[in-house]
């Protein structure tokens, strides 16, 4: 959507080629950051922390051979990411400027070259860190940095939905950023810059010699980066793996007196009360909060939300501010509960046998997961809605709309997300992981959630009673179908001992 808007504007205004290159480089830089983050996390896990790594090092294989196998595995698992983030804007660029068919054929090797270069640089950096600068604090910092990038991407992606609105000047901001006056001359040698130049060789003004030179440069750069990574692995990969192994041995958990933790759990249990459904909710909540990355994500999303409210407060707020802020609040409340709904059953993959042997029904398991996600989402959304109503000069007759939008949309959204989490590839209960299906499912469910959130705001803005009535009917149907669908999926996954 953003690529279509920007490239259409550039074509209609007959923009300078330098500005066009700057826009392309902006998309590539965004994709490079996201892919580099995933490669950083993946290289730490695949090269050093994977269960089979110790077994491979115990065999008579050379360390460089182990690194080669791991590097190929790492690169292949991240190829889908670079296609998802860079493929759509590049395809839109080719369609709008009517580039020849071989432009689309060249996209695949271009993505491969870029991915190999990024993977080589990232793995070299991780090998140097593991060999010379390893510490528990640094590893934790890298993981926090990866979580911060993920949350920032989740914050920026919804902004692309507002490229057509002048109230949120996303498109103009990117065009100003991409102007030649704001670019750095030293950045011409960065990977995203020369990949952008490589894309421009398919335009009509480019010569065959120019195309040949850039293609050879891309292939040569990829081969050289792989050779450099292999050389570094030959020298320091083995010692780095030993350092991480020793660090993990030193950081083995020490048993402490669980008095404070037990009192905290007892307080939550008292607040929820007794009963099987409340026990399931407590279990799901504890599984959710044990991941520190999710808490960091909540803090960062909350920070973005607080900054947005502060900016609106300085600008004076208004009707449009209430609508955009309501969409943001509800969307964030859905995001932070993905760990309970979409990924909740995946977190229990290692203890799935306990659910099979426990005297629980599929309805009880699904309802506990759904109610936990709904409760957390409602508390988060209503709290920030009250803050927005209190701080911003929103008209009084719109207060009820701001406060009721989460109540109307979240039950259907949480039920749908929880039902999607019961799919075998989402719960990772298949014989082989299916990352492609997971990515496609997350993309589809993200679009559906955005639609479920935006449509009520449109009905509120237009004050159309017929649209609102139809929306309520759709949300009710989505809730009922999702609830029954999720229970049916769980009944297939669990060996139920009791009838529901």
Residue pairs with C-beta under 8 A, 6 or more apart in sequence:
1 160
1 161
1 163
2 89
2 160
2 163
2 170
2 171
2 174
3 27
3 88
3 89
3 90
3 92
3 93
4 92
4 96
5 163
5 164
5 171
6 23
6 163
6 171
6 174
6 175
7 23
7 89
7 92
7 93
7 96
7 97
8 96
9 15
9 171
9 175
10 19
10 20
10 23
11 96
11 97
16 180
17 200
18 180
19 175
19 178
19 179
19 180
20 200
21 196
21 197
21 200
22 177
22 178
22 179
22 180
22 183
23 174
23 175
23 178
24 89
24 90
24 93
24 196
24 199
24 200
25 178
25 183
25 192
25 193
25 196
26 174
26 177
26 178
27 86
27 89
27 90
28 86
28 114
28 191
28 192
28 195
28 196
29 190
29 192
30 85
31 82
31 85
31 86
31 192
32 114
32 118
32 191
32 192
33 149
34 81
34 85
34 149
34 153
35 78
35 81
35 82
35 85
35 115
35 118
36 118
36 122
37 145
37 146
37 149
37 150
38 78
38 81
39 74
39 78
39 118
39 119
39 122
39 123
40 122
40 125
40 126
40 142
40 145
40 146
41 143
41 146
42 74
42 77
42 78
43 74
43 119
43 122
43 123
43 126
44 126
44 139
44 142
46 70
46 73
46 74
46 77
47 53
47 67
47 70
47 74
47 123
47 126
47 127
47 237
47 241
48 130
48 240
48 241
48 244
49 244
50 70
53 66
53 70
53 241
54 245
56 66
56 69
57 63
57 66
57 238
57 241
63 233
63 234
63 237
63 238
63 241
64 230
64 233
64 234
64 237
66 237
67 229
67 230
67 233
67 237
68 230
68 233
71 119
71 123
71 226
71 229
71 233
74 119
74 123
75 115
75 116
75 119
77 435
78 115
78 119
79 111
79 112
79 115
80 435
80 436
80 439
82 111
82 114
82 115
83 111
84 439
84 443
86 111
86 114
87 107
87 111
90 107
90 199
91 104
91 107
93 99
93 199
94 103
94 104
94 202
97 203
99 202
99 203
100 202
102 202
103 199
103 202
106 202
109 218
110 195
110 198
110 199
110 218
112 222
113 195
113 218
113 219
113 221
113 222
114 191
114 195
116 222
116 225
116 226
117 191
117 221
117 222
117 225
118 191
119 229
120 225
120 226
120 228
120 229
121 225
123 229
123 233
124 228
124 229
124 232
127 232
127 233
127 236
127 237
127 240
128 232
128 236
129 138
129 142
129 240
130 236
130 240
130 241
130 243
130 244
131 236
131 239
131 240
131 243
132 236
134 240
134 243
134 244
134 247
135 247
136 247
136 251
139 247
143 293
144 296
147 293
147 296
147 297
147 300
148 296
148 300
150 297
151 296
151 297
151 300
151 301
151 304
152 300
154 297
154 301
154 335
155 300
155 301
155 304
158 327
158 328
158 331
158 450
159 168
159 170
160 170
161 450
161 454
162 168
162 170
162 324
163 170
163 171
167 320
167 324
168 324
176 182
187 193
188 194
194 214
194 217
194 218
194 221
195 218
197 214
198 214
198 215
198 217
198 218
200 206
201 210
201 211
201 214
201 215
202 211
265 282
265 286
268 282
268 285
269 282
272 278
272 281
272 282
276 360
276 364
277 364
277 367
277 368
277 371
280 360
280 364
280 365
280 367
280 368
280 369
280 372
281 368
281 371
281 372
281 375
283 368
284 340
284 344
284 368
284 369
284 372
285 340
285 372
285 376
287 344
287 347
287 348
288 294
288 339
288 340
288 344
288 347
288 372
288 376
289 295
291 339
291 347
294 336
294 339
297 335
297 336
298 336
301 332
301 335
301 336
302 332
304 332
305 328
305 329
305 332
305 384
308 325
308 328
309 325
309 384
309 387
309 388
309 391
309 392
312 321
312 325
312 392
313 391
313 392
315 321
316 393
317 392
317 393
317 394
318 393
319 394
319 395
319 398
321 392
321 394
322 388
322 392
322 394
322 398
322 401
322 402
323 457
323 460
323 461
325 388
325 392
326 385
326 388
326 401
326 402
326 405
326 457
327 453
327 454
327 457
329 380
329 381
329 384
329 385
329 388
329 406
330 381
330 405
330 406
330 409
330 410
330 453
331 449
331 450
331 453
332 380
332 381
332 384
333 376
333 377
333 378
333 380
333 381
333 406
333 410
334 377
334 410
334 413
334 414
334 417
334 449
334 453
336 376
336 377
336 380
337 373
337 374
337 376
337 377
337 414
337 417
338 417
339 347
340 369
340 372
340 373
340 376
340 418
341 369
341 370
341 373
341 414
341 417
341 418
341 420
341 421
342 417
342 418
342 420
342 421
342 426
342 442
342 445
343 421
343 426
344 369
344 372
344 373
344 418
344 421
345 369
345 421
345 422
345 426
345 427
345 429
346 421
346 426
346 427
346 428
348 355
349 427
349 428
349 429
352 429
355 365
355 494
356 494
356 495
359 497
359 498
361 496
361 498
361 499
361 500
362 487
362 490
362 491
362 494
362 496
362 500
363 487
363 500
365 490
365 494
366 418
366 419
366 422
366 483
366 486
366 487
366 490
369 418
369 421
370 414
370 415
370 418
370 483
370 486
373 414
373 417
373 418
374 410
374 411
374 414
374 415
377 406
377 410
377 413
377 414
378 406
378 407
378 410
381 406
381 410
382 403
382 406
382 407
385 402
385 403
385 405
385 406
386 403
388 394
388 402
389 399
389 402
389 403
394 402
398 460
401 460
405 453
405 456
405 457
405 460
408 456
408 472
408 475
409 452
409 453
409 456
409 475
411 475
411 479
412 452
412 475
412 476
412 478
412 479
412 482
413 449
413 452
413 453
415 478
415 479
415 482
415 483
415 486
416 445
416 448
416 449
416 452
416 478
416 479
416 482
417 445
417 449
418 482
418 486
419 482
419 483
419 485
419 486
419 489
420 426
420 441
420 445
421 427
421 486
422 485
422 486
422 489
422 490
422 493
423 441
423 489
424 430
424 493
425 433
425 434
425 437
425 438
425 441
426 438
426 441
427 493
429 493
452 475
452 478
455 471
456 468
456 471
458 467
459 467
459 468
459 471
460 468
487 500
491 500
